[in-house]
Amino acid sequence: MAYRIQLGLLFAFPVLLVVLVYALGRTIPVPVLGRDYVITMPLPDPDAGIGLPQIAGPTDPTRPLVVIDAGHGGPDPGAVGESLREKSLVLGLARALRDRLVAEGGIRVAMTREDDRLIVLGERAEIARALGADLFISIHADSAGEREGVGGASIYTLSETASSEAAARFAERENEADVINGVDLSGNDRAVNDILVELSQRRTSERSIEFASLIAREGEGTLRFHPQARRSAALAVLRAPDVPAVLYEAGFVSNPSEAEALASPEGQERFAQVLARAIRIFFARQSDG
């Protein structure tokens, strides 16, 4: 009997802690070594929708739209190096790319975050979908821990297995959905919609891979790439079924010289120049097709 009571208390403790958090106004004073610490637990408003960012560039809605996602932010620093945090480094790169695209004209640009705030992972790709983006680029940086000399950029696309799983989940969630990749799903039965979403995901994956190849090609001789630069993974931020997307790991914050180079105006300019060129070639090919 005593064992059952102990087991029950073990499972009940997390629930009691949450109740206590609310009762104390979401803060818990924790006396440690004679000092008072406060643990703050901000809870998001469940009724709040996704705040959509403003779009810079041409006002013509027929112009292609790129959504740039600077990873991490706010209380989430991402990878941490000797003097730089991933969240700050990638925000600088994202701003440089946005500014270059806007200066060159012809392409609309939006950023998931323009300052040091945290965007929930699941909302990043949803922002791109809600804006009707034609391309989504998530910018990150890596860490090699204690290993020295590791560096170079990597370009991720969604793996084939993850792509199929994402399509299945999206079809399940959105079987009463409206339009995917220009195809009206309303009025179709579940089996037809499953097939259409799968085809949409496959087409999106192909375009994502094409864009990743353009980054590697245009960056040759200008950007430093990791020996295994082209990769695929089951990354949640890439799972929108109708927006071509890549995750660009710009380099390693654990490599001090590489991190400083990426954070420098010259490094940001090299990055923006390559990515902007790849983006323009990508859209030119889409319009020709």
DRENDO-1510 file (C-alpha; in Angstrom, 1 decimal, always signed):
<recs>
REC; n; res; u; v; w
REC; 1; MET; +0.0; +0.0; +0.0 .
REC; 2; ALA; +2.8; +2.4; +0.9 .
REC; 3; TYR; +4.4; +1.7; -2.5 .
REC; 4; ARG; +1.2; +2.6; -4.3 .
REC; 5; ILE; +0.9; +5.9; -2.3 .
REC; 6; GLN; +4.5; +6.8; -3.2 .
REC; 7; LEU; +3.9; +6.0; -6.9 .
REC; 8; GLY; +0.7; +8.1; -6.8 .
REC; 9; LEU; +2.5; +11.1; -5.3 .
REC; 10; LEU; +5.2; +10.8; -7.9 .
REC; 11; PHE; +2.7; +11.1; -10.8 .
REC; 12; ALA; +0.7; +13.8; -8.9 .
REC; 13; PHE; +3.7; +16.1; -8.2 .
REC; 14; PRO; +3.9; +17.7; -11.8 .
REC; 15; VAL; +0.2; +18.5; -11.6 .
REC; 16; LEU; +0.5; +20.0; -8.2 .
REC; 17; LEU; +3.5; +22.1; -9.3 .
REC; 18; VAL; +1.5; +23.6; -12.2 .
REC; 19; VAL; -1.4; +24.4; -9.9 .
REC; 20; LEU; +1.0; +26.0; -7.5 .
REC; 21; VAL; +2.5; +28.1; -10.4 .
REC; 22; TYR; -0.9; +29.5; -11.2 .
REC; 23; ALA; -1.8; +30.1; -7.5 .
REC; 24; LEU; +1.4; +32.1; -7.0 .
REC; 25; GLY; +1.0; +34.2; -10.2 .
REC; 26; ARG; +3.2; +32.0; -12.3 .
REC; 27; THR; +6.3; +32.6; -10.1 .
REC; 28; ILE; +7.9; +30.4; -7.4 .
REC; 29; PRO; +10.3; +31.8; -4.8 .
REC; 30; VAL; +13.1; +29.3; -4.3 .
REC; 31; PRO; +15.4; +30.1; -1.3 .
REC; 32; VAL; +18.9; +28.8; -2.1 .
REC; 33; LEU; +21.9; +29.6; +0.1 .
REC; 34; GLY; +20.0; +32.4; +1.8 .
REC; 35; ARG; +19.0; +34.1; -1.5 .
REC; 36; ASP; +15.5; +34.3; -3.1 .
REC; 37; TYR; +15.3; +33.2; -6.7 .
REC; 38; VAL; +12.2; +33.4; -8.8 .
REC; 39; ILE; +11.3; +31.0; -11.6 .
REC; 40; THR; +9.1; +32.7; -14.2 .
REC; 41; MET; +6.9; +30.7; -16.5 .
REC; 42; PRO; +5.3; +32.9; -19.2 .
REC; 43; LEU; +2.4; +31.0; -20.8 .
REC; 44; PRO; +1.3; +32.0; -24.3 .
REC; 45; ASP; -2.2; +33.1; -25.0 .
REC; 46; PRO; -3.9; +30.0; -26.5 .
REC; 47; ASP; -6.3; +32.3; -28.4 .
REC; 48; ALA; -3.6; +34.4; -30.0 .
REC; 49; GLY; -3.1; +33.7; -33.7 .
REC; 50; ILE; +0.2; +33.8; -35.6 .
REC; 51; GLY; +1.4; +37.4; -35.9 .
REC; 52; LEU; +2.3; +37.9; -39.6 .
REC; 53; PRO; +5.3; +40.1; -40.4 .
REC; 54; GLN; +5.3; +42.9; -42.8 .
REC; 55; ILE; +6.5; +42.3; -46.4 .
REC; 56; ALA; +9.2; +44.5; -47.7 .
REC; 57; GLY; +9.9; +45.2; -51.4 .
REC; 58; PRO; +7.5; +45.6; -54.3 .
REC; 59; THR; +3.8; +46.1; -53.5 .
REC; 60; ASP; +2.9; +44.0; -56.6 .
REC; 61; PRO; +1.5; +40.7; -55.1 .
REC; 62; THR; +2.5; +38.8; -58.2 .
REC; 63; ARG; +6.2; +39.3; -57.4 .
REC; 64; PRO; +7.7; +36.2; -55.7 .
REC; 65; LEU; +7.9; +36.2; -52.0 .
REC; 66; VAL; +10.8; +34.9; -49.9 .
REC; 67; VAL; +10.4; +34.3; -46.1 .
REC; 68; ILE; +13.6; +34.4; -44.2 .
REC; 69; ASP; +13.7; +32.7; -40.9 .
REC; 70; ALA; +16.5; +33.5; -38.4 .
REC; 71; GLY; +16.6; +30.5; -36.1 .
REC; 72; HIS; +16.2; +30.6; -32.3 .
REC; 73; GLY; +15.9; +34.0; -30.5 .
REC; 74; GLY; +14.7; +35.4; -27.2 .
REC; 75; PRO; +15.5; +33.0; -24.3 .
REC; 76; ASP; +16.7; +30.4; -26.8 .
REC; 77; PRO; +20.3; +31.3; -27.8 .
REC; 78; GLY; +20.9; +28.3; -30.0 .
REC; 79; ALA; +24.5; +27.2; -30.3 .
REC; 80; VAL; +26.9; +29.2; -28.1 .
REC; 81; GLY; +30.5; +30.0; -29.0 .
REC; 82; GLU; +33.3; +31.8; -27.2 .
REC; 83; SER; +31.9; +35.2; -28.0 .
REC; 84; LEU; +28.9; +34.7; -30.2 .
REC; 85; ARG; +25.5; +33.2; -29.9 .
REC; 86; GLU; +23.7; +31.5; -32.8 .
REC; 87; LYS; +20.6; +33.6; -32.5 .
REC; 88; SER; +22.5; +36.9; -33.0 .
REC; 89; LEU; +24.8; +35.6; -35.8 .
REC; 90; VAL; +21.9; +34.2; -37.9 .
REC; 91; LEU; +19.8; +37.4; -37.4 .
REC; 92; GLY; +22.6; +39.4; -38.8 .
REC; 93; LEU; +22.8; +37.1; -41.8 .
REC; 94; ALA; +19.0; +37.2; -42.3 .
REC; 95; ARG; +19.0; +41.0; -42.2 .
REC; 96; ALA; +21.8; +41.2; -44.7 .
REC; 97; LEU; +20.0; +38.9; -47.2 .
REC; 98; ARG; +16.7; +40.8; -46.8 .
REC; 99; ASP; +18.4; +44.2; -47.4 .
REC; 100; ARG; +20.2; +42.9; -50.5 .
REC; 101; LEU; +17.0; +41.4; -52.0 .
REC; 102; VAL; +15.1; +44.6; -51.3 .
REC; 103; ALA; +17.9; +46.8; -52.7 .
REC; 104; GLU; +18.1; +44.8; -55.9 .
REC; 105; GLY; +14.3; +44.9; -56.4 .
REC; 106; GLY; +11.8; +42.6; -57.9 .
REC; 107; ILE; +11.4; +40.2; -55.0 .
REC; 108; ARG; +9.2; +40.6; -51.9 .
REC; 109; VAL; +10.8; +39.7; -48.6 .
REC; 110; ALA; +9.5; +38.9; -45.1 .
REC; 111; MET; +11.3; +37.8; -41.9 .
REC; 112; THR; +9.8; +35.5; -39.2 .
REC; 113; ARG; +11.7; +37.7; -36.7 .
REC; 114; GLU; +13.5; +41.0; -37.1 .
REC; 115; ASP; +14.7; +41.3; -33.5 .
REC; 116; ASP; +15.6; +39.1; -30.5 .
REC; 117; ARG; +12.3; +37.3; -30.0 .
REC; 118; LEU; +11.4; +33.7; -29.9 .
REC; 119; ILE; +9.1; +32.3; -32.6 .
REC; 120; VAL; +7.6; +28.9; -31.8 .
REC; 121; LEU; +9.1; +26.3; -34.0 .
REC; 122; GLY; +5.8; +25.2; -35.4 .
REC; 123; GLU; +4.8; +28.7; -36.4 .
REC; 124; ARG; +7.9; +29.5; -38.5 .
REC; 125; ALA; +6.8; +27.5; -41.6 .
REC; 126; GLU; +3.2; +28.4; -40.9 .
REC; 127; ILE; +4.1; +32.1; -41.3 .
REC; 128; ALA; +5.4; +31.3; -44.7 .
REC; 129; ARG; +2.3; +29.4; -45.7 .
REC; 130; ALA; +0.0; +32.1; -44.3 .
REC; 131; LEU; +1.8; +34.8; -46.3 .
REC; 132; GLY; +1.7; +32.7; -49.5 .
REC; 133; ALA; +5.5; +32.4; -49.7 .
REC; 134; ASP; +7.2; +31.1; -52.8 .
REC; 135; LEU; +10.4; +30.1; -50.9 .
REC; 136; PHE; +11.3; +29.6; -47.2 .
REC; 137; ILE; +14.9; +29.9; -46.0 .
REC; 138; SER; +15.7; +29.0; -42.3 .
REC; 139; ILE; +19.2; +30.2; -41.3 .
REC; 140; HIS; +21.1; +28.5; -38.5 .
REC; 141; ALA; +24.6; +27.9; -37.2 .
REC; 142; ASP; +26.1; +24.8; -35.7 .
REC; 143; SER; +28.4; +23.7; -32.9 .
REC; 144; ALA; +31.0; +21.0; -32.9 .
REC; 145; GLY; +31.5; +21.1; -29.1 .
REC; 146; GLU; +35.1; +20.6; -28.1 .
REC; 147; ARG; +36.2; +19.5; -31.5 .
REC; 148; GLU; +38.5; +22.1; -33.0 .
REC; 149; GLY; +38.8; +23.2; -36.6 .
REC; 150; VAL; +35.3; +22.0; -37.7 .
REC; 151; GLY; +33.7; +24.5; -40.0 .
REC; 152; GLY; +31.8; +25.1; -43.2 .
REC; 153; ALA; +28.2; +25.6; -44.2 .
REC; 154; SER; +25.6; +22.8; -44.8 .
REC; 155; ILE; +22.3; +22.9; -46.7 .
REC; 156; TYR; +19.4; +20.8; -45.4 .
REC; 157; THR; +16.3; +19.7; -47.3 .
REC; 158; LEU; +13.5; +17.5; -45.9 .
REC; 159; SER; +14.3; +13.8; -46.1 .
REC; 160; GLU; +12.2; +11.6; -48.4 .
REC; 161; THR; +10.8; +9.6; -45.5 .
REC; 162; ALA; +10.0; +12.7; -43.4 .
REC; 163; SER; +8.5; +14.3; -46.5 .
REC; 164; SER; +6.0; +11.4; -46.9 .
REC; 165; GLU; +5.2; +11.4; -43.2 .
REC; 166; ALA; +4.7; +15.2; -43.2 .
REC; 167; ALA; +2.4; +14.9; -46.2 .
REC; 168; ALA; +0.3; +12.2; -44.4 .
REC; 169; ARG; +0.0; +14.3; -41.3 .
REC; 170; PHE; -0.9; +17.4; -43.3 .
REC; 171; ALA; -3.6; +15.5; -45.2 .
REC; 172; GLU; -5.0; +14.1; -42.0 .
REC; 173; ARG; -5.1; +17.6; -40.4 .
REC; 174; GLU; -6.3; +19.5; -43.5 .
REC; 175; ASN; -8.6; +17.1; -45.4 .
REC; 176; GLU; -11.2; +19.8; -45.4 .
REC; 177; ALA; -8.5; +22.3; -46.6 .
REC; 178; ASP; -8.8; +24.9; -49.3 .
REC; 179; VAL; -5.9; +25.1; -51.7 .
REC; 180; ILE; -2.5; +23.4; -51.8 .
REC; 181; ASN; -0.1; +24.3; -54.6 .
REC; 182; GLY; -2.9; +25.9; -56.5 .
REC; 183; VAL; -5.1; +22.8; -56.4 .
REC; 184; ASP; -8.5; +23.2; -54.8 .
REC; 185; LEU; -9.0; +20.4; -52.3 .
REC; 186; SER; -12.5; +21.3; -51.3 .
REC; 187; GLY; -15.2; +18.9; -52.6 .
REC; 188; ASN; -12.8; +15.9; -53.0 .
REC; 189; ASP; -13.0; +12.8; -50.9 .
REC; 190; ARG; -10.3; +11.9; -48.3 .
REC; 191; ALA; -8.5; +9.4; -50.6 .
REC; 192; VAL; -8.2; +12.0; -53.4 .
REC; 193; ASN; -7.0; +14.7; -51.1 .
REC; 194; ASP; -4.3; +12.3; -49.6 .
REC; 195; ILE; -3.0; +11.7; -53.1 .
REC; 196; LEU; -3.0; +15.4; -54.0 .
REC; 197; VAL; -1.2; +16.4; -50.8 .
REC; 198; GLU; +1.4; +13.7; -51.4 .
REC; 199; LEU; +2.0; +14.9; -55.0 .
REC; 200; SER; +2.2; +18.5; -53.7 .
REC; 201; GLN; +4.8; +17.5; -51.1 .
REC; 202; ARG; +6.8; +15.6; -53.7 .
REC; 203; ARG; +6.9; +18.6; -56.1 .
REC; 204; THR; +7.8; +20.9; -53.2 .
REC; 205; SER; +10.7; +18.6; -52.2 .
REC; 206; GLU; +12.0; +18.5; -55.8 .
REC; 207; ARG; +12.0; +22.3; -55.9 .
REC; 208; SER; +13.7; +22.5; -52.5 .
REC; 209; ILE; +16.5; +20.2; -53.7 .
REC; 210; GLU; +16.9; +22.3; -56.8 .
REC; 211; PHE; +17.3; +25.5; -54.7 .
REC; 212; ALA; +19.8; +23.7; -52.4 .
REC; 213; SER; +21.8; +22.8; -55.4 .
REC; 214; LEU; +21.8; +26.4; -56.6 .
REC; 215; ILE; +23.2; +27.6; -53.3 .
REC; 216; ALA; +26.0; +25.1; -53.4 .
REC; 217; ARG; +26.8; +26.0; -57.0 .
REC; 218; GLU; +26.6; +29.8; -56.6 .
REC; 219; GLY; +28.6; +29.7; -53.3 .
REC; 220; GLU; +31.5; +27.7; -54.7 .
REC; 221; GLY; +34.7; +29.7; -54.3 .
REC; 222; THR; +32.9; +32.3; -52.2 .
REC; 223; LEU; +31.5; +30.5; -49.2 .
REC; 224; ARG; +33.1; +27.8; -47.2 .
REC; 225; PHE; +31.1; +24.6; -47.2 .
REC; 226; HIS; +31.4; +21.5; -45.0 .
REC; 227; PRO; +32.8; +18.4; -46.7 .
REC; 228; GLN; +29.2; +17.0; -46.4 .
REC; 229; ALA; +27.4; +20.1; -47.5 .
REC; 230; ARG; +24.2; +18.6; -48.9 .
REC; 231; ARG; +22.1; +16.9; -46.3 .
REC; 232; SER; +18.5; +15.8; -45.6 .
REC; 233; ALA; +16.8; +15.4; -42.3 .
REC; 234; ALA; +13.4; +15.2; -40.6 .
REC; 235; LEU; +13.3; +18.9; -39.7 .
REC; 236; ALA; +10.0; +20.3; -38.5 .
REC; 237; VAL; +10.7; +23.8; -39.9 .
REC; 238; LEU; +10.8; +22.3; -43.5 .
REC; 239; ARG; +7.6; +20.4; -43.5 .
REC; 240; ALA; +5.2; +22.8; -45.2 .
REC; 241; PRO; +3.7; +20.8; -48.1 .
REC; 242; ASP; +3.5; +23.7; -50.6 .
REC; 243; VAL; +6.5; +26.0; -49.9 .
REC; 244; PRO; +10.0; +25.0; -51.1 .
REC; 245; ALA; +12.2; +25.2; -48.1 .
REC; 246; VAL; +15.8; +24.8; -47.1 .
REC; 247; LEU; +17.6; +25.1; -43.8 .
REC; 248; TYR; +21.0; +26.7; -44.2 .
REC; 249; GLU; +23.6; +26.0; -41.5 .
REC; 250; ALA; +25.9; +29.0; -42.1 .
REC; 251; GLY; +28.9; +27.5; -40.2 .
REC; 252; PHE; +30.1; +26.7; -36.7 .
REC; 253; VAL; +29.9; +29.2; -33.8 .
REC; 254; SER; +32.2; +26.8; -31.9 .
REC; 255; ASN; +34.9; +27.8; -34.5 .
REC; 256; PRO; +35.9; +31.3; -33.3 .
REC; 257; SER; +37.5; +32.4; -36.6 .
REC; 258; GLU; +34.6; +31.2; -38.7 .
REC; 259; ALA; +32.0; +32.7; -36.3 .
REC; 260; GLU; +33.8; +36.1; -36.4 .
REC; 261; ALA; +34.0; +36.0; -40.2 .
REC; 262; LEU; +30.3; +35.2; -40.5 .
REC; 263; ALA; +29.4; +38.0; -38.1 .
REC; 264; SER; +31.5; +40.6; -39.9 .
REC; 265; PRO; +30.0; +43.0; -42.5 .
REC; 266; GLU; +32.2; +41.3; -45.2 .
REC; 267; GLY; +31.0; +37.8; -44.2 .
REC; 268; GLN; +27.4; +38.9; -44.2 .
REC; 269; GLU; +27.8; +40.5; -47.6 .
REC; 270; ARG; +29.3; +37.4; -49.1 .
REC; 271; PHE; +26.5; +35.3; -47.7 .
REC; 272; ALA; +23.8; +37.8; -48.9 .
REC; 273; GLN; +25.4; +38.0; -52.4 .
REC; 274; VAL; +25.4; +34.2; -52.9 .
REC; 275; LEU; +21.9; +33.6; -51.5 .
REC; 276; ALA; +20.4; +36.5; -53.4 .
REC; 277; ARG; +21.9; +35.2; -56.7 .
REC; 278; ALA; +20.6; +31.7; -56.0 .
REC; 279; ILE; +17.2; +33.0; -55.2 .
REC; 280; ARG; +16.9; +35.0; -58.4 .
REC; 281; ILE; +18.1; +32.1; -60.5 .
REC; 282; PHE; +15.6; +29.8; -58.8 .
REC; 283; PHE; +12.7; +32.1; -59.5 .
REC; 284; ALA; +13.8; +32.7; -63.1 .
REC; 285; ARG; +13.7; +28.9; -63.6 .
REC; 286; GLN; +10.3; +28.7; -62.1 .
REC; 287; SER; +8.9; +31.4; -64.4 .
REC; 288; ASP; +10.4; +29.7; -67.4 .
REC; 289; GLY; +8.9; +26.4; -66.4 .
</recs>
